[in-house]
Amino acid sequence: MKTIIYEDTYFSIEKEQSEIPWLKIFTKEPFKELGDMPKELRQKLWEIYDIIEFHMKFYYKPKKINMASFANMLPRVHIHIMARFEEDSYFPNPMWGEKLRDTKLTLPSEELFFKELNLALTKETNSLFPKRRKEERRK
């Protein structure tokens, strides 16, 4: 079951089921490559990424934030953002790699993180397209 924690006209953010905080940003339109996206949307994608990374670092205080975009299994633009901890089951390997240990991380409330992140994304992304919003209001 998908857990969507944020959605707007162009993007959605989904929680990946994992022991670590792991989010995925998806484009609503099925662009195959980043370069297929209009420049304005690529800029918004990176703004969203920056907001998520900032809030993950502040809230969870991980050892490292990992970012990945393969899109071999799902050939459309999507970005994985993962908060990594020295104590997680795979560290320092990638989450798709060999599991090194069994562990149970003690992390702050995921629900509170999602609430705070959603507020930040709503506030910040609403200001990313002021010109387009003005044009849409004229119609």
N, C-alpha and C positions, 0 to 999 in steps of 0.2 A: 504494500500500500504506500502510495506517495504521500509525503508530508510537505505541502507547499507552505512556506513561512512568509512569502512576500510575492506579490504579483502586481505588475502594472501593464500598460499597453504593449510594451516591447519585450519585457523580460519576466521570468519567474525564478524564484529561488526555492530549491528543494533540499530537504534534509536527507542525507545518505545514512542509512542504518549502520552504525559503527560504534565502537567503544570510544572513539574520539569525536570531538566536534568537527563535522564534515558537511559542508554545504556545496551545492552545485548551482551555478547561474546558467539558465537556459534562455536562448532567444526564443521568442514566440514564433517568429518566422523561421522556417527551417533552412537557414544559411548553412552551406556545407563548410565554408572556410571563413576565417576572420576577414580576409580580403574581399569576400563577397558582400560584406555588410557595408552600408553607407557609412562614411566617415563619422557622421554625427552619432550613429548608434554604437560604433566602436568606442568612441569617446565616453559615451554613457556606460557601456559595459565596464570600462576600466574605472570609472568613477564608482560604480557599484562595488567592484572588486576592492577598491581602496577603502570604502566604508566598512565592508565585511572584515577585511584584514585588520583594520584599526580596532574594531570592536572585539574581534577574537583575541587579539594581543592584550588588550586592556582587561577584558573580562576573565579570560581563562589563564593568562600568563603562561603560554606554552614555551617550550624550548625553541620551537621553530614553526613557522607557517609554511606549509607546502602548497604549491599551486600546480595544477596539471591540466592539460587539454590534449587528449589523444584523438578521440572521436573515431576510432576504428570500428568499435562495436555499434556505436550510435553516431552515424555520419552527419552530425549537425553541430553547430557551435554550442559548446558548453564548457564551463570552467569549473574545476574542482578546487575548493579551498579547504585545507585541513589544518587543524591545530594539532601539533605533534608534541609529545612528551617523552622524555627519556624513559619513563616507566611504561609507556604503551607497549602492547604485545609485539609490535613490529619494529620499533625504533632501534637502530637508525635506518632500517630497510624501508622501502616504500610500502604503503598499505597494500599494494598488490603483490608484494614480495613474500619471502619466507617469514612465517611467524616464528619469533625467537623465544617467546615466553608466554605463559598464561598470567594475566594480570587483571585487576579490577581497579580502574582509575576512580578516584574520588574527585568529582568536579562540581562546580556550582550549578545551580538550577538552569537547565536548558530552556525551560519555559520563560524564565525571566530574561535570559539572553535573547531569545526570539522576540520578545516584546520590545526590549530596548533597541534591537537591531531594526525591527520593523518601523519603529518611530523615527529612527535616524534615516533610514532609507526613504521613508515617505517625505520627510522634511527636505532632505538633500536632493533627491531626484526630481521633486516637483520644481526645483529651480534650474534644472539642466536644460530645459527646452523653452525658455521664455518667448523666443521669437515664434516658434510653432504654436504655442498656446495662444498668443495674440492673434495669429492668423486664423486659428480654429474658432475663436470667439467672434470674428467678423463674419463667419459663414452663417 
